[in-house]
Amino acid sequence: MANPDQKTIFIDNAYEEIKNICINLQKDTNASNLEIKSLLKLIINEWEEKQEQKTSFGFR
Protein backbone atom coordinates (compact mmCIF):
# COMPACT_ATOMS: atom_id res chain seq x y z
CA MET A 1 0.00 0.00 0.00
CA ALA A 2 1.97 2.96 -1.28
CA ASN A 3 -0.38 5.78 -0.21
CA PRO A 4 -2.81 4.64 2.46
CA ASP A 5 -5.78 6.92 2.88
CA GLN A 6 -6.43 8.82 6.11
CA LYS A 7 -9.09 6.35 7.30
CA THR A 8 -6.65 3.44 7.01
CA ILE A 9 -4.00 5.36 8.93
CA PHE A 10 -6.52 6.25 11.64
CA ILE A 11 -7.65 2.62 11.98
CA ASP A 12 -4.07 1.35 12.13
CA ASN A 13 -3.16 3.91 14.80
CA ALA A 14 -6.27 3.11 16.85
CA TYR A 15 -5.51 -0.61 16.64
CA GLU A 16 -1.96 -0.08 17.91
CA GLU A 17 -3.15 2.14 20.78
CA ILE A 18 -5.84 -0.34 21.84
CA LYS A 19 -3.36 -3.22 21.61
CA ASN A 20 -0.89 -1.35 23.83
CA ILE A 21 -3.62 -0.51 26.35
CA CYS A 22 -4.61 -4.17 26.51
CA ILE A 23 -1.00 -5.33 26.91
CA ASN A 24 -0.41 -2.84 29.72
CA LEU A 25 -3.68 -3.79 31.42
CA GLN A 26 -2.71 -7.44 31.23
CA LYS A 27 0.72 -6.72 32.73
CA ASP A 28 -0.72 -4.55 35.52
CA THR A 29 -3.58 -6.87 36.50
CA ASN A 30 -2.41 -10.32 35.43
CA ALA A 31 -5.63 -10.63 33.44
CA SER A 32 -5.92 -13.58 31.09
CA ASN A 33 -6.37 -13.30 27.34
CA LEU A 34 -9.98 -14.40 27.79
CA GLU A 35 -10.63 -11.63 30.33
CA ILE A 36 -9.18 -9.01 27.98
CA LYS A 37 -11.25 -10.34 25.07
CA SER A 38 -14.38 -10.27 27.23
CA LEU A 39 -13.69 -6.66 28.23
CA LEU A 40 -13.23 -5.65 24.60
CA LYS A 41 -16.50 -7.37 23.65
CA LEU A 42 -18.32 -5.47 26.42
CA ILE A 43 -16.87 -2.19 25.16
CA ILE A 44 -17.93 -2.99 21.59
CA ASN A 45 -21.46 -3.86 22.69
CA GLU A 46 -21.78 -0.60 24.65
CA TRP A 47 -20.48 1.40 21.70
CA GLU A 48 -22.91 -0.30 19.31
CA GLU A 49 -25.84 0.39 21.64
CA LYS A 50 -24.90 4.06 21.87
CA GLN A 51 -24.57 4.26 18.08
CA GLU A 52 -28.04 2.75 17.68
CA GLN A 53 -29.47 5.27 20.14
CA LYS A 54 -27.85 8.17 18.27
CA THR A 55 -29.14 7.05 14.90
CA SER A 56 -32.44 5.64 16.20
CA PHE A 57 -31.82 2.75 13.87
CA GLY A 58 -31.78 -0.79 15.07
CA PHE A 59 -34.03 -3.71 15.68
CA ARG A 60 -34.97 -4.63 19.23
N, C-alpha and C positions, 0 to 999 in steps of 0.2 A: 504494500500500500504506500505509494509514493507521497500522495498528498491527502492524508485523512481529513475528513471534514470536521468541523467544530464539535458536532454531536458525538462522533466517535472518540475524539480526544476527551470530551467531558465524561463519557461513559468509562473509558479506560482509567481516567484519574479517579473517578468515584469508586471503581472496583478496587483499585490499589489502596485507597484510603480505608474502605470498609474492611478489606483483608487485613490491613495493619491494625485496625481497631480490634478485630476479632483475635488476632494473634496476641496482642497485648492483654486483652481481657483473659484469654486462656492462660497466659503466663501468670497474671496477677491473681487469678482465682482458682487455678487448677481445674477449670471446667473441661469437660470432655468434648470431643468433636460433636457428639450427638446433642449436648446441651447448647453449644454454639449454634448448630443448625436449627434447633428448636426456637431459640431466641430470634434468629433471623426470619424464620417463618412467621413468628408472632408479629414482628415489625412489618413484614410485607402485608399480612392480613389487615393490620391496623391502617396502613397507608392506603390499601385498596378500599377499605370501608370509607375513609375520609374522602377519597377521590369520588366514590359513588355519591356521597352526600353533597359534594360540591357541584357535581354535574346533574344530580337528580336522575341519574340513569343507572339502572341496575334492576335485577329481578330478585325479589325476596318473597 
